[in-house]
């Protein structure tokens, strides 16, 4: 039986070694990016994975870290951050990750700051 949440079924997930390869970095560097909140990962089918949507031009999406920090400050767990980023947020009309990728980080952070 899969331990992947229903909302995560359509996401392209990268295991840490694949994320490292995409970035041309070591898995240790990817772990440091996770520790420093430039990225978040979650267990999907038993393995720690990062959504491919968190990368642009083979680097972490620049606006992601600040958004992660806001959500952590609001008391969100890593899994809750992941869920919030990928589920449609009614006030934005789209998933926050899609809004971030479109360059509207202020809107995402404003909504994130109102949570918790």
N, C-alpha and C positions, 0 to 999 in steps of 0.2 A: 504494500500500500504506500502511496506517495505521501510525503510530508509537506509537499509544496502547496501553499495556499491557492485557492481558486483564482484570486486576482493576479497571481504570478504566472499563470499558465501560458499566456501569450508573449511573455518577455523572453528575449534572447539573453541567456545567461552565459557568462564566461567563467570557467573555473580559474582560480588564481594563476596557474601556469599559463593559461591562454591569454589572460589579461596582461601578464608580464611580457609575453611574446608580442602581443599587439603593440605595447609601448616600447619594446626594445629594451626592457629592464629585467632585473632579476626578480624572482618571487619575493625575496626579502625586501626589495624596494617597494613592491606593491603592498606588502604588509605594513611598511612604514607609512605609506599613503593612507592606509586604513586607520592606523593608530593615530595619525595626525588629522583625521576626519576630512581628508580630501576626497575620500570615497567611503562608501559603506558596502558591506557584503552581508549575505545571509546564507544559511544552510538551505540548499535546495536538493532534494533527494539525497541527503546525507553529506553533500560536499559544499564547502564554502565557495560561493559564486558572487560575481559582480554583474549587474545588468550592462549590456553593451551600450545602452542609451546614456550611460554615465561618461562615455568617451566621445570626444570630437577631435578629429585630426590626430588620432592615436594618443591623445593626452586626456587626463580627467577634465570634464566640463568645468571651466573656470568658476562659474557662478555656483557650483554645487557645494563647495566647502562652507561658504557663508550660510547657505540655507540649512545644511546639516547642523551647523553650530547653533542657529536659531532654534531648530527643533530639539536639539539636545538640551538647550537652556530651558525649553518649555517642558522638559521631563519626558520626552519621547525616548523609547528604546530603539535600538537599531532596526528591529523588525517593524516597529510602528512607523519609523521614518520611511522605510522602504514602501510600506503599504500606502502611506500618505502621498508619497511622490508619484505613485503609479495609479492610484484610483482617481477618478474624475472628481475634481473639487468644484462644487456647484457655483461658487462665487466667481470662479475663473472660466467655467465652461469647458474645462479640459483637465487632463492630469497635470499636476505641477511640473513634472519632468518635461513634458511637452512645452509648457509655457517657458520654463527655463531655457530649453533648447532654442526657443524662438527669440530669445534675448530680452525677455520681460522679467528679469530677476527682482526688480523692486516690487512688482505686483505679487510675486510668489512670497517674498519675505514679509510683506505687509500682512498677507493672509496667515502665514506661519506664526507671526508674532501675536496674532489674535487667538491662537489656539492654546489648549492646556489648561 
